[in-house]
Amino acid sequence: MLKPEDFAIRPLTEEDSGLVLGWRNQDRVRINMYTDHLISESEHAVWFGHALQDSLSQYFIFMHRGRPVGFISFTGINSLHGRCSWAFYLGEIDVPRGSGSVMEFLALDFAFGVLGIRKLCCEVFTFNDSVIRLHEKFGFVREGLLVQHYLKGDKYEDVVCLARFQGDWKSDRLKLMARCFGKGV
């Protein structure tokens, strides 16, 4: 059984650069991202430097028992409108089953608690059914479909737009926490 104390998120640091580049360049990660080519060290350095300086974004490493295993981003943070976009992925594959759900839970808890976001948005390729279903289990609703929105290889792919609102987070939080960690939490 997964335990809440085994998981955490921490801010991205300069020391994480190589780790994140390795994760971003994995085939299983790249296929689901807009940036889906192999990323050079120089291209990554530019992105990473910007990420550490961007006042409208926050980036995190997802930890399991002190070991970095995933990445979370909150971008376009807009306090006036109370919204931002987010993305995440597991960089490591040898993690306990359910770690993706825990990462989603911790990200939502941070967005609605610490950031005070009212609306959390994301975009997912329609072929990534498992992530769309995961988001929907956590209360995301489909807001739109961007048809033939992004060229991947030789095919234009559709993207589904999803959003989760803060309004019912407090009532949903305990139920979702129980889904991640069992009813004893």
Helices and strands as residue ranges (DSSP letters): G 4-6, E 7-11, G 14-16, H 17-24, H 27-30, H 41-53, E 58-64, E 67-78, E 83-90, H 99-109, I 110-114, E 119-125, H 129-137, E 141-152, E 155-165, G 166-168, H 169-181
